[in-house]
């Protein structure tokens, strides 16, 4: 976010023509802060579910599992003597799905071998984010609205 303080997009002219280029230097290091985001949990969409006879809908979506865990709970699971830590992301009849901080599934584990470490707060916090693993988010504007109308030399950076 503060990278624009160290580099500038300046005009130039030479025998080959004219234009703009980036001038300055910036060294990107590992982030010494927390990355906080919400887990992508789908809620029950009852208006899309057809109820069977008796008015009972099948289990779909929601935040609670049938094994006593909530989606987003920080848990520890053991499989083949190896301990895995992650966030509960779903369940089947006998297993619990565990995902990492990027919500990619680590694996499915037997519910009896999963232990609750911290109840869900609705947030996933990770520390020591590595910039090499970060991805570019497109469609997000970081500059004020007047920059998007061409009043700033940096306005075309985030288009």
HUMOMO-V668108 format. One record per residue. N is the residue number from 1. NEAR is the number of other C-alpha atoms within 10 Angstrom. Layout:
BEGIN
n->N near->NEAR
n->N near->NEAR
END
This chain:
BEGIN
n->1 near->6
n->2 near->6
n->3 near->11
n->4 near->11
n->5 near->9
n->6 near->11
n->7 near->13
n->8 near->16
n->9 near->14
n->10 near->12
n->11 near->12
n->12 near->10
n->13 near->9
n->14 near->7
n->15 near->5
n->16 near->6
n->17 near->7
n->18 near->10
n->19 near->10
n->20 near->12
n->21 near->10
n->22 near->10
n->23 near->12
n->24 near->10
n->25 near->10
n->26 near->11
n->27 near->6
n->28 near->10
n->29 near->10
n->30 near->10
n->31 near->12
n->32 near->10
n->33 near->11
n->34 near->12
n->35 near->14
n->36 near->12
n->37 near->13
n->38 near->12
n->39 near->18
n->40 near->12
n->41 near->15
n->42 near->11
n->43 near->10
n->44 near->13
n->45 near->10
n->46 near->12
n->47 near->7
n->48 near->7
n->49 near->12
n->50 near->11
n->51 near->12
n->52 near->9
n->53 near->7
n->54 near->6
n->55 near->8
n->56 near->9
n->57 near->12
n->58 near->11
n->59 near->10
n->60 near->12
n->61 near->14
n->62 near->14
n->63 near->17
n->64 near->16
n->65 near->18
n->66 near->15
n->67 near->15
n->68 near->8
n->69 near->23
n->70 near->20
n->71 near->24
n->72 near->28
n->73 near->23
n->74 near->23
n->75 near->20
n->76 near->19
n->77 near->23
n->78 near->15
n->79 near->13
n->80 near->5
n->81 near->7
n->82 near->7
n->83 near->11
n->84 near->17
n->85 near->18
n->86 near->22
n->87 near->29
n->88 near->29
n->89 near->26
n->90 near->23
n->91 near->21
n->92 near->14
n->93 near->10
n->94 near->12
n->95 near->18
n->96 near->25
n->97 near->21
n->98 near->28
n->99 near->22
n->100 near->17
n->101 near->17
n->102 near->12
n->103 near->17
n->104 near->12
n->105 near->16
n->106 near->14
n->107 near->15
n->108 near->19
n->109 near->20
n->110 near->16
n->111 near->19
n->112 near->12
n->113 near->13
n->114 near->23
n->115 near->14
n->116 near->17
n->117 near->13
n->118 near->12
n->119 near->14
n->120 near->18
n->121 near->10
n->122 near->14
n->123 near->13
n->124 near->20
n->125 near->12
n->126 near->13
n->127 near->11
n->128 near->11
n->129 near->15
n->130 near->12
n->131 near->11
n->132 near->9
n->133 near->6
n->134 near->8
n->135 near->7
n->136 near->6
n->137 near->8
n->138 near->8
n->139 near->8
n->140 near->9
n->141 near->14
n->142 near->12
n->143 near->14
n->144 near->10
n->145 near->11
n->146 near->10
n->147 near->16
n->148 near->17
n->149 near->10
n->150 near->11
n->151 near->10
n->152 near->12
n->153 near->13
n->154 near->15
n->155 near->18
n->156 near->11
n->157 near->11
n->158 near->14
n->159 near->9
END
